[in-house]
Amino acid sequence: MSEPKKKVLFICTHNSARSQMAEGIARSLFPQVEVYSAGTEPTQVNPLAIRAMEEIGIDISHHRSKTFEEFINKEIDLVVTVCDHAKETCPYFPYAKKRIHAGFEDPSSVLGNEETRLDAFRKTRDLIRDWLKQNLMDLI
């Protein structure tokens, strides 16, 4: 019998960009891991996050913003907060084995024309991808 998959949950405030991109990238890089994302105040997946991810061949257009409460009573191997606000406001997960913070700037806060804003999403996407490649498997 095979060992159960490790479970990772990424959390940011709105579950609209950073945590959604982290979920999509982690699923793509580590199919042996169950990956989820949620928000402390979920809204909807940002269209620019969807576009930035499409550029690297990852489709998150079917993702939805979820509340952390959907996961509070689930066994999770690793909870990763990806924004400072979520780090401060995220509740305790009683069944999480480990919790860490890996803060990334909010691309949604960048002002300017669409190309400028999309570039911010690309930058955040690439930083998240690099961080995941370097760290995720060592953390779970």
Number of C-alpha atoms within 10 A of each C-alpha: 3 4 5 9 12 15 19 26 22 27 31 31 25 23 27 27 26 31 28 31 28 26 23 21 25 23 17 15 13 14 10 13 17 17 22 22 28 26 24 20 16 18 15 14 23 19 14 21 24 22 18 24 22 13 10 12 11 16 17 20 14 7 16 17 20 23 20 24 13 10 17 15 12 13 15 23 18 21 22 22 28 23 21 17 14 20 20 9 13 16 12 10 18 11 14 19 13 14 17 13 15 14 17 18 16 16 20 16 9 14 10 9 8 10 10 12 16 20 15 22 27 20 15 22 24 17 15 23 18 12 13 19 15 11 11 15 11 8 13 15
